Amino acid sequence: MAELMLDLRHQPKERAYAQLHAVMLNTLAGIDDDIAGMATLSSLLQHSFGYLWTGFYRVVAPGRLLVGPYQGTLGCLEIEFGRGVCGTAAAEQRTVIVPDVARFAGHITCDARAKSEIVVPVFDAKRSLVAVLDIDSERRAAFDDLDAAGLERIVRWFAGEGRG
């Protein structure tokens, strides 16, 4: 496979996410494994946008998330539903955007450099929660509704959209 070096940091967000989505579908064509998909998406997102931390927390038991494929410094290993940004997104099954993590009650600090965060729930084809996608930035207010829409479209791959 040819080396992919996407740098989408200076693209308008809608164009950047459309381009990333196309590359993701091409890269994952014929792949039907969630862990391979999570590892690939973590790498694509991390290197395309230059985030501080990008990865997935997988649902491994009722009410419990476990870190699983990611890029960046060490992440928290386990998170309970309802705890921190990831646990809130999992419990409420909705995307959570935090412009300033210092102002989010109960924020779990894994890397003190993180200033803002977005967490997107990941559902399978049966609409069961299988993971959350967590992205941290060193910039405050790095994420907005365009990021939410772009990332929600990308994680629909786990529900079967454009898969296999």
Backbone as a ProteinNet text record, in pm:
[ID]
protein_1_A
[PRIMARY]
MAELMLDLRHQPKERAYAQLHAVMLNTLAGIDDDIAGMATLSSLLQHSFGYLWTGFYRVVAPGRLLVGPYQGTLGCLEIEFGRGVCGTAAAEQRTVIVPDVARFAGHITCDARAKSEIVVPVFDAKRSLVAVLDIDSERRAAFDDLDAAGLERIVRWFAGEGRG
[TERTIARY]
84.5	0	89	51.2	127.7	116.3	222.2	221.2	124.1	41.6	-54.5	-6.7	15.4	57.4	-41	-153.1	-253.4	-220.4	-226.5	-216.5	-338.1	-437.9	-565.3	-582.8	-478.9	-489	-528.8	-496.8	-523.6	-637.7	-706.9	-821	-947.8	-1045	-1175.6	-1226.3	-1287.5	-1325	-1412.9	-1512.6	-1601.7	-1522.9	-1432.6	-1350.3	-1254.3	-1195.4	-1100.6	-1167	-1284.4	-1352.3	-1401.1	-1443.1	-1483.8	-1364.2	-1250.1	-1130.1	-1086.4	-1088.3	-1050.8	-1146.5	-1274.8	-1373.6	-1343.8	-1312.9	-1281.6	-1155.8	-1052.9	-929.2	-955.7	-1035.3	-1068.5	-1139.1	-1239.7	-1313.5	-1222	-1133.3	-1039.4	-942.2	-891	-793.8	-855.1	-978.4	-1043.6	-1127.6	-1119.9	-1196.7	-1162.5	-1266.4	-1248.6	-1216.6	-1200.2	-1170.3	-1300.7	-1315	-1436.3	-1401.2	-1305.9	-1259.6	-1257.4	-1330.4	-1340.3	-1206.3	-1123.2	-995.5	-905.8	-901.5	-822.8	-878.2	-1009.6	-1071.5	-1037.3	-1041.3	-1008.8	-862.2	-773.4	-630.9	-605	-665.2	-645.4	-702.6	-823.8	-885.1	-809.2	-760.9	-681.4	-559.9	-491.6	-372.3	-407.1	-509.2	-548.1	-585.9	-667.4	-710	-593.4	-512.9	-400.8	-303.3	-267.6	-166.1	-222.3	-349.1	-410.1	-437	-470.4	-508.1	-407.8	-312	-211.2	-265.2	-358.7	-416	-317.4	-347.1	-266.3	-287.5	-412.5	-447.9	-570.5	-566.5	-678	-693	-810.9	-828	-966.9	-979.1	-1106.6	-1102.8	-1215.8	-1241.3	-1354.7	-1326.2	-1421.6	-1509.6	-1635.2	-1726.7	-1688.4	-1642.3	-1597.5	-1685.2	-1768	-1862	-1968.7	-2084.3	-2185.7	-2130.7	-2138.1	-2096	-1946.5	-1867.6	-1721.6	-1655	-1567.7	-1488.6	-1343.5	-1277.7	-1137.2	-1064.3	-947.8	-872.4	-839.5	-848.8	-819.2	-783.8	-729.8	-636.8	-639	-518.5	-505.6	-368.2	-354.5	-227.9	-208.7	-89.8	-60.3	3.6	11.4	69.2	-23.8	22	-61.4	-198.2	-301.4	-437.2	-481.5	-592.2	-652.8	-689.6	-672.8	-696.9	-844.2	-912.4	-1053.9	-1132.3	-1253	-1342.4	-1483.2	-1546.2	-1684.2	-1779.6	-1890.7	-1993.7	-2032.6	-2052	-2092.4	-1976.5	-1853.8	-1736	-1653.1	-1620.6	-1540.6	-1616.5	-1546.5	-1609.9	-1645.4	-1552.5	-1580	-1696.7	-1696.1	-1803.6	-1938.1	-1936.8	-2060.4	-2114.1	-2027.5	-2070.2	-2124.4	-2061.2	-2107.6	-2242.6	-2256.9	-2381.4	-2498.3	-2470.8	-2577.3	-2589.2	-2496.1	-2493.6	-2510.4	-2427.9	-2429.5	-2289.4	-2264.1	-2136.2	-2126.5	-2011	-1986.2	-1864.8	-1884.8	-1777.3	-1746.8	-1619.7	-1578	-1473.7	-1513.1	-1420	-1303.5	-1327.1	-1223.7	-1238.5	-1148	-1162.3	-1152.5	-1087.9	-1078.6	-1215.6	-1311.4	-1445.9	-1547.2	-1500.2	-1588.7	-1580.4	-1688.4	-1691	-1663.6	-1567.8	-1536.8	-1443	-1382.8	-1289	-1176.3	-1140.3	-1031.3	-907.1	-805.5	-684.3	-587.2	-567.9	-466.8	-339.8	-354.5	-240.4	-273.2	-194.8	-222.6	-217.9	-162.3	-156.9	-291.3	-383.2	-514.5	-592.4	-643.8	-721.7	-867.6	-892.7	-1030	-1043	-1169	-1193	-1325.8	-1330.2	-1455.7	-1462.6	-1578.5	-1599.4	-1726.5	-1712.7	-1820.7	-1856.2	-1983.8	-2022	-2012.1	-1975.4	-1958.8	-2058.6	-2144.6	-2248.8	-2224.7	-2269.8	-2263	-2392	-2407.2	-2522.7	-2654.7	-2650.8	-2772.5	-2801.4	-2722.3	-2732.4	-2692	-2607.7	-2551.1	-2421.2	-2399.3	-2276.5	-2160.8	-2057.3	-1940.5	-1815.5	-1815.6	-1696.8	-1731.6	-1635	-1640	-1506.8	-1512.2	-1392.9	-1360.8	-1240.5	-1197.9	-1082.7	-1094.8	-987.9	-962.3	-834.7	-791.1	-703.9	-716.1	-634.9	-561.8	-446.9	-372	-428.2	-524.3	-586.1	-724.7	-759.4	-896	-990.6	-1111.7	-1217.5	-1174.3	-1104.3	-1056.4	-1167.5	-1276.3	-1380.4	-1513.3	-1589.6	-1720.6	-1816.2	-1931.8	-2033.2	-1987	-1896.9	-1842.9	-1757.2	-1680.8	-1603.9	-1698.4	-1800.6	-1896.7	-1958.6	-2005.7	-2068.1	-1968.1	-1847	-1746	-1707.3	-1687.5	-1648.5	-1763.8	-1885.5	-2002	-2017.8	-1991.7	-1998.4	-1889.7	-1770.4	-1658.9	-1685.2	-1736.5	-1756.3	-1876.5	-1956.5	-2066.3	-2012	-1882.7	-1820.2	-1843.6	-1841.2	-1859.1	-2001.3	-2094.9	-2234	-2256.5	-2151.4	-2160.2	-2161.4	-2162.4	-2167.5	-2033.6	-2033.4	-1913.4	-1815.5	-1862.8	-1775	-1782.1	-1668.4	-1657.4	-1700.8
-117.6	0	123.8	220.1	344.5	420.6	491.6	571.6	688.1	708.8	818.3	926.5	1043.7	1155.8	1269.2	1260.9	1366.8	1476.2	1598.8	1711.8	1799.1	1785.4	1853.7	1972	2007.2	2111.7	2248	2275.5	2408.4	2407.8	2296.9	2285.5	2331.7	2384.3	2406.7	2272.1	2274.2	2148.4	2057.4	2113.5	2027.8	1953.8	2024	1962.3	1860.7	1895.5	1805.9	1674.3	1682.6	1559.6	1478.6	1544.5	1472.1	1397.3	1462.5	1399.3	1283.2	1304.9	1199.3	1080.5	1107.5	1000.9	915.6	979.8	906.8	821.3	877.7	802.9	685.7	709.2	603.6	488	520.1	414.5	336	404.9	337.9	250.6	303.4	231.2	107.8	119.5	8.9	-80.4	-60	-142.7	-290.1	-370.6	-513.8	-554.3	-458.5	-488.1	-493.5	-595.5	-611	-641	-566.7	-588.9	-454.9	-446.9	-320.9	-270.4	-360	-316.6	-260.7	-324.9	-272.4	-137.1	-123.1	4.3	112.6	80	178.1	221	125.5	158	247	213.7	290.3	430.4	442	574	660	600.5	676.4	737.2	657.6	705.6	812.4	787.4	885	1019.3	1017	1141.1	1212.8	1137.9	1197.1	1267.2	1199.6	1254.5	1357.1	1347.5	1443.7	1578.3	1576.9	1700	1744.4	1659	1696.7	1714	1628.1	1637.5	1591.1	1618.9	1574.5	1425.2	1382.3	1242.4	1205.8	1090.3	1042.8	893.6	850.7	707.3	668.4	541.5	482.2	424	434.8	361.6	265.8	135.5	31.3	-9.2	-38.8	-92.2	-238.7	-272.1	-409.2	-480.7	-406.2	-460.6	-354.3	-391.4	-289.2	-175.2	-54.8	62.4	82.7	12.2	21	33.2	134.1	156	118.1	59.7	24.1	84.5	144.6	208.4	104.2	147.9	58.6	141.7	93.4	162.2	314.4	370.5	515.8	559.7	690.9	756.8	867.9	878.8	984.4	928.4	1011.8	969.3	868.2	810.8	713	771.1	691.1	731.6	667	712.7	646.6	505	408.1	270.3	232.5	267.5	234	358.3	366.8	478.4	422	459.5	417.9	510.9	457.1	539.2	649	769.3	881.4	957.9	907.4	971.7	1038.4	1165.3	1237	1259.5	1309.7	1339.5	1210.3	1113.9	986.6	912.6	905.1	836	904.6	1037.7	1113.1	1083.8	1087.6	1058.4	916.5	822.1	683.5	669.5	727	715	781.6	897.2	973	940.4	861.9	819.2	937.8	1040.8	1159.7	1218.4	1295.2	1362.7	1474.3	1482.8	1586	1667.2	1797.9	1891.2	1974.6	1977.2	2053.4	2156.4	2283.9	2388.1	2413.5	2391.6	2414.4	2306	2207.7	2094.5	2135.9	2248.9	2296.6	2335.2	2359.1	2399.6	2284.9	2163.1	2047.6	1975.6	1980.5	1915.6	1766.2	1717.2	1575	1534.2	1630.7	1597.4	1510	1407.2	1318.2	1364.1	1406.6	1455.4	1340.4	1302.8	1202.1	1271	1385.9	1464.3	1610.8	1673.4	1810.2	1911.4	1873.1	1964.3	1977.4	1886	1889.3	2011.8	2085.8	2206.3	2193.7	2115.7	2094.1	1949.9	1905.9	1764.1	1746.9	1643	1599	1447.4	1397.4	1253.8	1217.9	1118.5	1078	931.9	901.7	762.1	682.8	555.9	466.8	352.4	337.2	234.4	129.3	7.2	-97.6	-96.6	-193.1	-197.9	-215.3	-268.7	-288.2	-168.3	-62	62.2	41.6	-59.9	-81	-2.5	60.1	134.4	35.7	52.4	-35.9	35.9	170.5	247.2	395.7	475.4	619.8	658.9	755.1	813.5	939.1	946.6	1057.1	1130.4	1261.4	1342.8	1462.1	1481	1592.9	1686.3	1814.8	1915.9	2000.5	2051.6	2144	2285.4	2307.3	2439.6	2439.8	2550.1	2565.2	2583.9	2539	2555.2	2506.2	2394.1	2339.5	2270.1	2231.3	2151	2225.1	2199.1	2261.9	2163.7	2214.4	2128.5	2067.1	2133.4	2075.3	1952.9	1959.7	1842.4	1729.9	1763.6	1662	1592.3	1668.9	1609.9	1524.4	1574.7	1499.6	1370.6	1376.2	1257.4	1157.5	1207.4	1117.8	1042.1	1108.2	1040.7	933.9	966	871.6	747.3	762.7	645.2	560.7	609.8	525.4	403.4	404.4	285.5	164.2	181.4	70.8	16.6	95.1	50.7	-14.1	-19.1	-85.1	8.5	140.1	235.3	236.2	189.1	187.2	76.6	-18.6	-123.1	-250	-316.4	-450.5	-452.7
0	0	0	-77.3	-84.3	47.3	80.9	202.6	186.7	287.7	285.5	380.2	328.6	412.2	391.7	456.2	447.1	546.6	503	594.5	567.3	652.4	632.4	727	799.7	902.6	847	722.1	667	565.5	554.1	464.3	537.6	465.7	530.2	584.2	701.1	767	682	615.3	535.9	427.9	360.7	256.4	317.7	430.4	495.8	535.4	596.3	637.8	518.1	411.4	289.9	231.1	227.3	174.4	263.6	393.7	486.8	476.5	462.6	449.2	326.3	214.3	91.3	108.8	170.9	193.8	287.8	392	486.2	416.2	333.7	263.8	171.5	103.3	13.8	92.8	202.1	284	348.8	394.9	465.7	374.2	243.8	149	171.5	191.5	211.1	353.9	443.2	583.8	661.7	744	822.9	968.6	1021.4	1157	1231.2	1340.6	1415.1	1467.2	1518.9	1575.3	1465	1351	1238.4	1194.6	1193.8	1159	1259.2	1388.3	1491.7	1483.3	1463.2	1452.4	1331.6	1219.4	1096.5	1109.6	1162.8	1179.6	1279.4	1386.9	1483.3	1415.2	1336.3	1266.5	1163.4	1082.3	980.1	1042.5	1145.9	1210.4	1277.8	1351.7	1424.3	1329.6	1223.3	1133.4	1035.8	1004.7	912	976.9	1105.8	1174.2	1282.2	1316	1414.9	1555.6	1595.2	1728.4	1834.6	1959.3	2072.4	2098.1	2095.5	2125.5	2044.1	1981.6	1899.8	1921.5	1961.6	1977.8	2022.9	2048.1	2082.8	2223.3	2289.8	2412.4	2378.9	2392.6	2354.3	2471.6	2442.5	2543.6	2563.3	2684.6	2711	2813.5	2881.8	2980	2999.1	3051.3	3074.9	3161.1	3107.9	3183.4	3193.2	3111.6	3123.2	2986.3	2975.4	2853.8	2882.3	2782.6	2791.9	2673.2	2699	2591.8	2483.4	2363	2251.6	2133	2031.4	1942.3	1951.3	1967.2	1977.6	1932.3	1913.2	1880.6	1982.5	2037.1	2132.8	2257.4	2360.5	2487.5	2554.3	2664.2	2734.1	2765.3	2742.5	2774.6	2903.9	2954.8	3069.8	3025.4	3112.1	3070.1	3075.7	3183.5	3199.5	3237.7	3184.6	3217.6	3235.8	3344	3368	3293.6	3246	3184.3	3282.7	3231.2	3313.7	3373.9	3359	3419.2	3310.1	3328.3	3229.9	3099.9	3000.8	2871.8	2799.3	2798.7	2730.3	2794.3	2926.4	2996.3	2980	2970	2946.5	2806.8	2706.4	2569.2	2558.2	2627.7	2624.5	2693.6	2812.5	2888.5	2816.8	2755.9	2689.4	2541	2489.4	2349.3	2254.5	2280.6	2196.1	2190.5	2085.7	2071.4	2174.5	2239.6	2339.4	2293.8	2282	2247.5	2370.6	2409.4	2526.4	2481.2	2472.5	2426.7	2522.4	2652.9	2753.3	2859.8	2857.3	2949.3	3096	3123.9	3261.6	3316.6	3229	3271.4	3266.8	3237.5	3232.5	3366.9	3442.1	3573.5	3558.2	3632.8	3628.9	3517.2	3447.4	3340.4	3395.7	3322	3360.4	3284	3355.2	3291	3270.6	3143.6	3110.2	3062.3	2998	2949.5	2978.4	3062.3	3105.7	2991.3	2878.8	2763.6	2692.8	2716.5	2651	2696.8	2599.6	2629.1	2584.9	2479	2433.6	2385.4	2373.4	2346.2	2273.9	2190.9	2130	2144.6	2181.1	2193.6	2116.9	2028.2	1938.6	1966.8	1992.6	2012.7	1881.9	1895.5	1779.8	1795.7	1696.6	1700.6	1593.4	1620.3	1518.4	1435.9	1347.5	1257.5	1331.8	1453.7	1533.1	1623.1	1607	1684.7	1831.8	1854.6	1988.2	1998	2112.2	2134.8	2146.7	2064.3	2069.3	2118.7	2109.1	2148.5	2146.7	2188	2163.9	2100.9	2010.6	1951.4	2031	2084.5	2170	2102.5	2089.5	2031	2121.7	2155.6	2239.1	2156.5	2184.4	2118	2221.8	2183.3	2268.9	2260.7	2169.1	2153.5	2217.6	2280.9	2331.5	2212.6	2228.7	2127.6	1989.5	1985.9	1858	1779.1	1846	1782.6	1779.5	1673	1658.1	1590.8	1549.3	1488	1356	1283.7	1160.1	1190.9	1298.9	1341.8	1381.9	1458.2	1501.5	1380.5	1283.4	1164.2	1086.7	1067.6	993.2	1062	1192.8	1268.1	1280.8	1298.2	1304.7	1173	1061.9	931.6	921.4	965.9	958.3	1042.4	1165.3	1251	1209.4	1115.3	1064.1	990	959	899.7	989.4	1121.3	1215	1212.4	1162.7	1149.3	1012	931.9	801.7	682.4	706.4	595.6	521.3	395.5	313.8	352.3	430.1	484.3	402.1	395.3	337	198.1
[MASK]
++++++++++++++++++++++++++++++++++++++++++++++++++++++++++++++++++++++++++++++++++++++++++++++++++++++++++++++++++++++++++++++++++++++++++++++++++++++++++++++++++++

